[in-house]
Amino acid sequence: METKPPNTSFSASRPETAPVAEPINELPRAVLRPNTYLLLDGEWRFMLDPDDKGLDQRWYVGHSFDGTAHWPGSIESHMAQAKGQAASVGWQDKVVAWYEREFELPHRSEPLFRSMIQLTFGACGYETRAWLNGHPLHTIEDEEIHLGEYTSFSYELPEEYLRPQNRLTVRIVDTMDAEIPRGKQESHVYKRGGIWYQTYSGAVRSVWLETVERNRLRSRVGVVSVVEDQLVRFSVTTRIHDPGDYLLRLKAYDLHETEPIATSDFPLRLEAGQKQQRVVLELPGASLWSPESPTRYKLIAQLIDSDGYVAQIETRFGLRKIEARGRFIYLNNAPVYLDGILYQPGTATYEEMQRHMLAMKELGCNLVRVHIAGVDPRIYNLADKLGLMLWVEVPSPHSSTPKSRQNHRAELLRMVSLISTHPSVVIWSLYNEDWGAQDIATNPETRQYIMDMYHYMQIAYPQYLVVDNDGWRHISWEGRLKSDLLTAHLYTPDLNRWKELLAQLTAGELDHVTAFPLVVGDPFFYRRQIPLVVSEWGGFGFANYGGPEESEGRAERIRLFKHELRQYSIAGDIYTQATNIEDERNGLIDPQTGELTVPSGLLNSRVS
């Protein structure tokens, strides 16, 4: 077990300090805690359960697992290892895998009445169950079975289950079910090949133990700033085991200063359980976050009980405002053109993704569209620091049913609650090219669900622009577009055809520009009332999209196409894509090294 000691002991809390050096965050989350943690990454015992008999035979009570596997890692690679194969094996209709390891009870300097041990999975799934010494565990949300594979989830380990030497057992199930969020991983509906990829699921991110306070703030902080009034609205989530009176104290710092620039106290009467609370902090004279000047601040939030005991979390935040108004997108009340690129990280490691992000900045991008995938949350931290705006998307199911919509909603709510701290995240897509909403043009229930989620995001998360269904088939209701942007996917390698498509799009033609009608539902009349974004184009080098395969010709074609884009009333564009992935050989960045295969600055059309 690897011990990471930001402090000198495995403790629940410590006296507050405000170091000038920015701490290194090695855990896949945005929020820091002043405690040590124990990574459970490494070698685990492992066994496939092809007949799904482990539950009936109570493997979690005691079983001889005959293989080993490294966590984190995908079930696919673990299946291949178990079968003595070098490459990941193809997916099967249903896979059940069991993992198990021991850990010693960590030392705690705080008394038991103040602290508890928490187990967190950075991401795991799609279906995860866990046992401690043979006892079933329930997540903090009281799930015996956790569903989802893109976000973290945690267990508070009951004291009565803990021993000096402990055994942790995990059962993971995934299927080819088209009703669960899959993104571009294959399913029963979309088979691997072309733009569809091999599944990569299971134990895909780190797992760790840490001591947390019984009464604390959870690792999720929402940030909404209205730049005109110099106020920042923070949403924090309290986790309480001992009801009573508490004080919530917020302190904001310049990143390299030891004294706060603002502080405020909020008395709260808290009952047992969880509660989200919005509080406001005034930051007069604060600088705004933008790609040109990605100014961030540090927030220390403390929950103080009636005895004066402090439970603390720390995060970074920025002040910014994004708005769609008329033909333009405005950042901090100034029009901004989106020079974007499509990014599909696939199985890239965190270190590789870091190199990719730096390369995308070097290409001249001010926006990255993270395409229907869950990524290591530290990537959002990096985008905040680099000044890269992000367009985030919910990994889509592949069929349109009441169940798929239920799964889609649950995944969206999990994702947005955990990454709403970051100023870099400016746009959310609910669906892409109607994958998982194939009946959007004919089924009022599908359209109503998407409209409901669009309205929910507008109210609960006003810091984002929201796209209903990216690429085409946007929803119109009574002539009101249920999307903050009118986006179009335009693929052609021919420059003259490109000019024709851009002219038709900006003229308000909706029926013969994209692969399917641009708007469905009630009639919609463009009349320059909403920003147009060409949210996919190019893809030069991929057989399905055409265009030159060699780098020099590709770069010249991109220059010509980008030049034409700026001749029309378009608010932004997103080139396909950053790196090669499986069959899609159209990347501009080496997937391993992060080196550019085209000139730097190629995608920057904001400067002459």
Disulfide bonds with the S-S distance in Angstrom:
none
